Amino acid sequence: MQYEYEFLLALLFTIIIETIVLFITIRKFFKIPNKKISNAFLIFLGIFTSGMTLPYLWFIFPIFLQNYIAYLIIGELIVFLLEAIIYFFILKLGIKKSLIISFFCNLFSLLFGLVLNKLFFNS
């Protein structure tokens, strides 16, 4: 049961971090106004995207990728690409911008997760 609690904590932090990064990249980096994409929609999209991909990373990929390094690299790469596809089709900003958004969202959530894991779960 501990793994499931860790997952829920990871999901919460992933949603928060990736939604913040999504906001920053959309509003500050790409300068897309609220008129085109609302704040409420970005919150929904942050929750939706993380909610659709993180369970696969935690519960499906470990079954097939039992080497931790392979799991981390391949799993994160697949999630990065899936989230880029979601951003591409939903935000309609083009593939390059979608890849950039997904890259930064996943980079920051991965780094934050690794730091949290090191601090609290790997004594």
C-alpha positions as CSV (number, residue, x, y, z in Angstrom):
1,M,0.0,0.0,0.0
2,Q,3.0,2.3,0.5
3,Y,3.6,2.4,-3.2
4,E,0.1,3.7,-3.9
5,Y,0.4,6.5,-1.3
6,E,3.7,7.5,-2.9
7,F,2.0,7.5,-6.3
8,L,-0.8,9.8,-5.1
9,L,1.8,12.2,-3.6
10,A,3.8,12.0,-6.9
11,L,0.6,12.7,-8.8
12,L,-0.2,15.7,-6.7
13,F,3.2,17.2,-7.1
14,T,3.4,16.4,-10.8
15,I,0.1,18.1,-11.4
16,I,1.2,21.2,-9.5
17,I,4.6,21.4,-11.0
18,E,3.6,20.6,-14.6
19,T,0.6,23.0,-14.4
20,I,2.9,25.8,-13.2
21,V,5.4,25.1,-15.9
22,L,2.6,24.9,-18.5
23,F,1.4,28.4,-17.4
24,I,4.9,29.9,-17.5
25,T,5.7,28.5,-21.0
26,I,2.3,29.5,-22.4
27,R,2.1,33.0,-20.8
28,K,5.7,34.1,-20.5
29,F,7.7,32.1,-23.0
30,F,5.2,32.0,-25.9
31,K,3.2,35.0,-24.7
32,I,-0.2,33.5,-25.6
33,P,-2.9,35.8,-24.2
34,N,-5.8,34.7,-21.9
35,K,-8.2,35.4,-24.7
36,K,-6.8,32.5,-26.8
37,I,-6.3,30.0,-23.9
38,S,-8.0,30.6,-20.6
39,N,-6.4,30.0,-17.2
40,A,-9.1,27.6,-16.3
41,F,-8.4,25.6,-19.4
42,L,-4.7,25.5,-18.6
43,I,-5.5,24.2,-15.1
44,F,-7.7,21.5,-16.6
45,L,-5.1,20.6,-19.2
46,G,-2.4,20.3,-16.5
47,I,-4.5,18.0,-14.4
48,F,-5.7,16.0,-17.5
49,T,-2.3,15.5,-19.0
50,S,-0.6,14.4,-15.8
51,G,-3.6,12.3,-14.9
52,M,-3.5,10.5,-18.2
53,T,0.3,9.7,-18.3
54,L,1.6,9.3,-14.7
55,P,-0.4,6.1,-13.9
56,Y,1.3,4.4,-16.9
57,L,4.7,5.5,-15.7
58,W,4.1,4.2,-12.2
59,F,2.0,1.0,-12.8
60,I,2.4,-0.2,-16.4
61,F,6.0,0.6,-17.5
62,P,7.6,-1.1,-14.5
63,I,6.1,-4.4,-15.6
64,F,8.0,-4.2,-18.9
65,L,11.0,-2.2,-17.9
66,Q,12.5,-3.8,-14.8
67,N,15.9,-2.1,-15.1
68,Y,15.6,1.2,-13.2
69,I,17.8,3.2,-15.7
70,A,15.9,1.8,-18.7
71,Y,12.6,2.4,-16.9
72,L,13.5,6.0,-16.2
73,I,14.9,6.8,-19.6
74,I,12.3,5.0,-21.8
75,G,9.4,5.7,-19.5
76,E,10.1,9.4,-19.3
77,L,10.7,9.6,-23.0
78,I,7.4,7.9,-23.8
79,V,5.5,10.2,-21.3
80,F,7.3,13.2,-22.8
81,L,6.2,12.3,-26.3
82,L,2.6,11.4,-25.3
83,E,2.2,14.7,-23.4
84,A,3.6,16.6,-26.5
85,I,1.0,14.9,-28.6
86,I,-1.8,15.8,-26.2
87,Y,-0.5,19.5,-26.2
88,F,-0.3,19.4,-30.0
89,F,-3.9,18.3,-30.5
90,I,-5.5,20.3,-27.7
91,L,-3.5,23.5,-27.8
92,K,-3.0,23.6,-31.5
93,L,0.3,25.5,-31.1
94,G,2.4,23.3,-33.5
95,I,4.6,20.4,-32.9
96,K,7.7,22.4,-32.0
97,K,6.0,24.4,-29.2
98,S,4.2,21.3,-28.0
99,L,7.5,19.5,-27.7
100,I,9.1,22.4,-25.8
101,I,6.2,22.6,-23.4
102,S,6.2,18.9,-22.7
103,F,10.0,18.9,-22.3
104,F,10.0,21.6,-19.7
105,C,7.0,20.2,-17.8
106,N,8.6,16.8,-17.6
107,L,12.1,18.0,-16.9
108,F,11.0,20.0,-13.9
109,S,8.6,17.4,-12.5
110,L,11.3,14.7,-13.0
111,L,13.9,16.7,-11.2
112,F,11.6,17.6,-8.4
113,G,10.5,14.0,-8.1
114,L,14.1,12.7,-8.0
115,V,15.0,15.3,-5.3
116,L,11.9,14.4,-3.2
117,N,12.6,10.7,-3.6
118,K,16.2,11.2,-2.5
119,L,15.2,13.3,0.5
120,F,12.2,11.4,1.9
121,F,12.1,7.9,0.5
122,N,15.7,6.7,0.1
123,S,17.1,6.9,3.6
